Amino acid sequence: MMATKLERFVSPGKGNGLRATARIKKGELVFVAEPLACCVSQKLAGDVCHHCFRRRENLLRCSQCKMAHYCNATCQRGAWSVHKRECKCLQSLLPRVPTDSVRLAARLIFALLCPSTNNSEELYTLDEHESHLSSVSEQKKQGLSQLASMLELYLQREIPDLSRASALPPSCREPLSLIAKVTCNCFTVSDGELQETGFGLYPSLSLLNHDCNPNCVRVFEGTKLLLRAVRDISPEEELNISYIGMLLPTGERQKQLKLQYHFTCNCQLCTSKDRDTLMLSGAESDWHRLNEALPTLEGLLASKDWQPLQEKCSHLLSTVGVDVPDENVFKIRVTDMALDACVNLGAWEEALRYGEKTLPAYRRVRF
C-alpha cells in the first residue's frame, strides 16, 4: 500500500531520500510495505514459519530440502510459488546451507521471475540501488566475491547462467553487484518483541536516510513493514530512521555505519555528542567490565541459555554494576538481557524489577 504523505526527493548531501508532503502526527502510520523478497534467518530456520514469519512450536518441515518450516499446509501452499525453485537449489547443496544473504538474493531473483509476486509500484527501483563496491575495502570486496560465487553455485540447478537471464533487471544479472546491493539495502525483520526473525528487501523504503535521532521507526507485522512517526513531522521535512541500534555512544555508531553502510554520519547527535556523557556515565573502570562481558552474554542470549544468562547478568549487576548509573548504555544492555532471561524462566517478579530500572533509563537516554 502506497502512502500519500510522502514523496521522493534529493536530500542535500545525502542523495535520494523521502520527505513528508503533509503534516504527520506523532504515532501516525506513514507507510506500509510488503517485501519484494524475504527469508527467515538460518539460525531460526526451525523456530519461525518461512511464510508468515511467526514463531511456532512443532513447525512442519519441508520433506525435500529439510530447511523450510511452516505453520501448516496453508502456509506451505502460500510459500510454494517462490519455494518450489528455492527447494531444488537447497537440495543441490545438502547438507550445506547457503548464508542468509545468498538465500535472500536468490529469493529476490525467484520473486522477479514470478510476476504475480511483483506487482506493486515502487518509488525506488532495484537498478537504482547502490552497491557501494567502489568504496568498500579490498577485504570486504573479497568476502562479497565469495558470496557471489556461492550464489552462482546455489542457483545452478534453476538458473545456470545468471548473466543470460533476460527476464531479470540488468542489475540482478551480475552476482557481485547483486550481493552487494542486498547486503547494504536489506532490513532485519523482527517480531513483536523486536527479536530478529529474518531479512527482507523493501525497495521504496531503501530511500530512507539515516539519522541517529530519527523521526520515524519501522515495526513489523509478520513480513509487512510499518513505518510510524515517533514525533510530529512538518511538510517537506525529511523522513529518516536509524540504520543501527540507537543505544550506542557516538564512536560505536560511527564505526558501525562506516563498516556496514559506507558513510560518516554528520547528524546533530553525532556532531554535538550530546548523549555521550549520559550514555558513558560512571567510572570507566566500572562500566568497562560490563562492556567486556557483553559478547559472552549475547552468545548466551542467542543460544537461549536462559539460566546461565540470568546468573551472569545478576552477578554483574550486583557487583561491578552497583556503582554504574542506570543510564549507562552498557548497564542498560546487561539489565535488558537479565530481563529477557527472567521472562523466559518465568521469574516474573525479578523481570518486573529489571523492567522498572530500564524504562526510565531508556527514556532519559533515547529521548
TAGI-V645485 format. One record per residue. N is the residue number from 1. RES is the residue in three letters. SS is DSSP state (H for helix, E for strand, L for the rest). OMEGA is omega in whole degrees, 0 to 359 (999 if undefined). NEAR is the number of other ideal C-beta (glycine too) atoms within 10 Angstrom. Layout:
BEGIN
N;RES;SS;OMEGA;NEAR + N;RES;SS;OMEGA;NEAR
END
This chain:
BEGIN
1;MET;L;180;9 + 2;MET;L;178;12 + 3;ALA;L;181;18 + 4;THR;L;185;8 + 5;LYS;L;177;18 + 6;LEU;E;177;24 + 7;GLU;E;176;15 + 8;ARG;E;177;13 + 9;PHE;E;177;14 + 10;VAL;E;182;10 + 11;SER;E;182;16 + 12;PRO;L;178;8 + 13;GLY;L;184;7 + 14;LYS;L;184;13 + 15;GLY;E;181;11 + 16;ASN;E;178;17 + 17;GLY;E;175;17 + 18;LEU;E;177;27 + 19;ARG;E;180;20 + 20;ALA;E;175;21 + 21;THR;L;179;14 + 22;ALA;L;179;11 + 23;ARG;L;179;12 + 24;ILE;E;183;24 + 25;LYS;L;175;9 + 26;LYS;L;180;11 + 27;GLY;L;184;10 + 28;GLU;L;175;16 + 29;LEU;E;186;14 + 30;VAL;E;188;20 + 31;PHE;E;175;23 + 32;VAL;E;183;13 + 33;ALA;E;170;23 + 34;GLU;L;181;14 + 35;PRO;L;170;27 + 36;LEU;L;175;19 + 37;ALA;E;178;25 + 38;CYS;E;176;27 + 39;CYS;E;176;29 + 40;VAL;E;177;25 + 41;SER;L;181;16 + 42;GLN;H;183;13 + 43;LYS;H;180;12 + 44;LEU;H;188;16 + 45;ALA;L;182;18 + 46;GLY;L;184;12 + 47;ASP;L;186;16 + 48;VAL;E;178;24 + 49;CYS;L;184;23 + 50;HIS;L;175;26 + 51;HIS;L;184;24 + 52;CYS;L;178;17 + 53;PHE;L;175;24 + 54;ARG;L;175;15 + 55;ARG;E;181;15 + 56;ARG;L;170;16 + 57;GLU;L;176;6 + 58;ASN;L;176;6 + 59;LEU;L;179;19 + 60;LEU;E;183;15 + 61;ARG;E;174;14 + 62;CYS;L;186;18 + 63;SER;L;184;8 + 64;GLN;L;185;14 + 65;CYS;L;180;18 + 66;LYS;L;185;15 + 67;MET;L;184;22 + 68;ALA;L;178;24 + 69;HIS;E;184;22 + 70;TYR;E;178;22 + 71;CYS;L;187;19 + 72;ASN;L;181;13 + 73;ALA;H;180;9 + 74;THR;H;178;11 + 75;CYS;H;180;21 + 76;GLN;H;178;18 + 77;ARG;H;180;12 + 78;GLY;H;182;16 + 79;ALA;H;193;19 + 80;TRP;H;185;13 + 81;SER;H;177;13 + 82;VAL;H;186;23 + 83;HIS;H;182;23 + 84;LYS;H;177;13 + 85;ARG;H;179;21 + 86;GLU;H;184;25 + 87;CYS;H;180;20 + 88;LYS;H;180;14 + 89;CYS;H;178;23 + 90;LEU;H;179;23 + 91;GLN;H;184;14 + 92;SER;H;182;15 + 93;LEU;H;182;17 + 94;LEU;L;6;11 + 95;PRO;L;179;5 + 96;ARG;L;176;10 + 97;VAL;L;180;16 + 98;PRO;L;178;23 + 99;THR;L;180;16 + 100;ASP;H;182;18 + 101;SER;H;177;19 + 102;VAL;H;179;26 + 103;ARG;H;179;27 + 104;LEU;H;178;23 + 105;ALA;H;179;30 + 106;ALA;H;179;26 + 107;ARG;H;174;24 + 108;LEU;H;179;26 + 109;ILE;H;180;25 + 110;PHE;H;179;21 + 111;ALA;H;180;20 + 112;LEU;H;178;18 + 113;LEU;L;180;17 + 114;CYS;L;189;13 + 115;PRO;H;183;9 + 116;SER;H;180;7 + 117;THR;H;185;16 + 118;ASN;L;185;13 + 119;ASN;L;181;6 + 120;SER;L;178;12 + 121;GLU;L;181;6 + 122;GLU;L;176;17 + 123;LEU;L;188;18 + 124;TYR;L;184;18 + 125;THR;L;179;11 + 126;LEU;H;180;21 + 127;ASP;H;181;10 + 128;GLU;H;181;14 + 129;HIS;L;180;21 + 130;GLU;L;175;17 + 131;SER;L;181;20 + 132;HIS;L;181;17 + 133;LEU;L;181;17 + 134;SER;L;184;8 + 135;SER;L;181;11 + 136;VAL;L;179;18 + 137;SER;L;180;10 + 138;GLU;H;179;7 + 139;GLN;H;180;8 + 140;LYS;H;179;17 + 141;LYS;H;177;14 + 142;GLN;H;178;10 + 143;GLY;H;178;14 + 144;LEU;H;178;22 + 145;SER;H;177;15 + 146;GLN;H;177;13 + 147;LEU;H;179;20 + 148;ALA;H;178;20 + 149;SER;H;178;14 + 150;MET;H;179;21 + 151;LEU;H;179;25 + 152;GLU;H;178;16 + 153;LEU;H;181;15 + 154;TYR;H;184;23 + 155;LEU;H;188;24 + 156;GLN;L;185;14 + 157;ARG;L;183;14 + 158;GLU;L;182;18 + 159;ILE;L;185;22 + 160;PRO;L;181;10 + 161;ASP;L;184;10 + 162;LEU;H;183;18 + 163;SER;H;181;12 + 164;ARG;H;181;9 + 165;ALA;L;188;17 + 166;SER;L;180;7 + 167;ALA;L;181;11 + 168;LEU;L;173;18 + 169;PRO;L;182;12 + 170;PRO;H;183;11 + 171;SER;H;182;15 + 172;CYS;H;182;21 + 173;ARG;L;179;18 + 174;GLU;L;189;15 + 175;PRO;H;184;21 + 176;LEU;H;179;17 + 177;SER;H;181;18 + 178;LEU;H;179;25 + 179;ILE;H;180;26 + 180;ALA;H;179;25 + 181;LYS;H;181;25 + 182;VAL;H;183;28 + 183;THR;H;183;22 + 184;CYS;H;188;18 + 185;ASN;H;182;19 + 186;CYS;L;176;23 + 187;PHE;E;170;21 + 188;THR;E;178;13 + 189;VAL;E;182;24 + 190;SER;E;180;15 + 191;ASP;L;182;17 + 192;GLY;L;178;10 + 193;GLU;L;180;8 + 194;LEU;L;176;9 + 195;GLN;L;182;12 + 196;GLU;E;172;15 + 197;THR;E;181;22 + 198;GLY;E;183;26 + 199;PHE;E;181;22 + 200;GLY;E;176;25 + 201;LEU;E;181;23 + 202;TYR;L;191;26 + 203;PRO;H;183;19 + 204;SER;H;183;22 + 205;LEU;H;171;23 + 206;SER;H;176;21 + 207;LEU;H;182;23 + 208;LEU;L;176;25 + 209;ASN;E;183;20 + 210;HIS;E;166;17 + 211;ASP;L;181;19 + 212;CYS;L;174;21 + 213;ASN;L;192;17 + 214;PRO;L;176;21 + 215;ASN;L;178;20 + 216;CYS;E;176;25 + 217;VAL;E;178;14 + 218;ARG;E;175;21 + 219;VAL;E;186;14 + 220;PHE;E;167;20 + 221;GLU;E;190;12 + 222;GLY;L;176;16 + 223;THR;L;181;20 + 224;LYS;E;181;16 + 225;LEU;E;178;21 + 226;LEU;E;178;14 + 227;LEU;E;181;23 + 228;ARG;E;176;15 + 229;ALA;E;177;20 + 230;VAL;L;171;16 + 231;ARG;L;179;13 + 232;ASP;L;182;13 + 233;ILE;E;182;24 + 234;SER;L;175;11 + 235;PRO;L;181;11 + 236;GLU;L;174;11 + 237;GLU;L;180;13 + 238;GLU;E;174;19 + 239;LEU;E;179;26 + 240;ASN;E;177;22 + 241;ILE;E;172;18 + 242;SER;L;180;21 + 243;TYR;L;186;19 + 244;ILE;L;176;16 + 245;GLY;L;184;11 + 246;MET;L;185;16 + 247;LEU;L;181;18 + 248;LEU;L;174;19 + 249;PRO;L;187;16 + 250;THR;H;182;20 + 251;GLY;H;180;12 + 252;GLU;H;178;15 + 253;ARG;H;181;22 + 254;GLN;H;181;17 + 255;LYS;H;180;12 + 256;GLN;H;182;15 + 257;LEU;H;179;19 + 258;LYS;H;183;13 + 259;LEU;H;187;11 + 260;GLN;H;187;14 + 261;TYR;H;169;16 + 262;HIS;L;173;16 + 263;PHE;L;176;16 + 264;THR;L;183;9 + 265;CYS;L;178;21 + 266;ASN;L;180;10 + 267;CYS;L;183;17 + 268;GLN;H;183;10 + 269;LEU;H;179;18 + 270;CYS;H;181;19 + 271;THR;H;183;11 + 272;SER;H;185;10 + 273;LYS;L;186;12 + 274;ASP;L;188;13 + 275;ARG;L;184;21 + 276;ASP;H;181;16 + 277;THR;H;180;10 + 278;LEU;H;182;15 + 279;MET;H;182;22 + 280;LEU;L;181;18 + 281;SER;L;182;16 + 282;GLY;L;180;18 + 283;ALA;L;182;12 + 284;GLU;H;180;9 + 285;SER;H;178;9 + 286;ASP;H;185;18 + 287;TRP;H;177;23 + 288;HIS;H;180;14 + 289;ARG;H;175;15 + 290;LEU;H;180;24 + 291;ASN;H;180;17 + 292;GLU;H;183;11 + 293;ALA;H;187;20 + 294;LEU;H;180;14 + 295;PRO;H;178;8 + 296;THR;H;181;12 + 297;LEU;H;180;21 + 298;GLU;H;175;13 + 299;GLY;H;177;11 + 300;LEU;H;178;19 + 301;LEU;H;181;19 + 302;ALA;H;181;11 + 303;SER;L;177;11 + 304;LYS;L;175;11 + 305;ASP;L;192;14 + 306;TRP;H;183;19 + 307;GLN;H;177;11 + 308;PRO;H;177;13 + 309;LEU;H;180;25 + 310;GLN;H;182;24 + 311;GLU;H;181;14 + 312;LYS;H;179;19 + 313;CYS;H;181;27 + 314;SER;H;180;17 + 315;HIS;H;180;12 + 316;LEU;H;184;22 + 317;LEU;H;181;18 + 318;SER;H;179;9 + 319;THR;L;183;11 + 320;VAL;H;183;20 + 321;GLY;H;183;25 + 322;VAL;H;184;10 + 323;ASP;H;179;11 + 324;VAL;L;180;22 + 325;PRO;L;182;17 + 326;ASP;L;183;17 + 327;GLU;L;179;20 + 328;ASN;L;187;24 + 329;VAL;H;181;24 + 330;PHE;H;176;24 + 331;LYS;H;178;26 + 332;ILE;H;182;22 + 333;ARG;H;177;21 + 334;VAL;H;179;27 + 335;THR;H;177;23 + 336;ASP;H;181;20 + 337;MET;H;175;23 + 338;ALA;H;178;28 + 339;LEU;H;179;22 + 340;ASP;H;181;20 + 341;ALA;H;181;27 + 342;CYS;H;178;23 + 343;VAL;H;182;18 + 344;ASN;H;176;15 + 345;LEU;H;181;14 + 346;GLY;L;179;9 + 347;ALA;L;192;17 + 348;TRP;H;181;10 + 349;GLU;H;178;7 + 350;GLU;H;177;17 + 351;ALA;H;179;19 + 352;LEU;H;180;13 + 353;ARG;H;178;14 + 354;TYR;H;179;24 + 355;GLY;H;180;15 + 356;GLU;H;177;10 + 357;LYS;H;187;18 + 358;THR;H;185;19 + 359;LEU;H;177;9 + 360;PRO;H;181;11 + 361;ALA;H;177;20 + 362;TYR;H;182;16 + 363;ARG;H;182;10 + 364;ARG;H;184;13 + 365;VAL;H;189;19 + 366;ARG;H;184;13 + 367;PHE;L;999;8
END
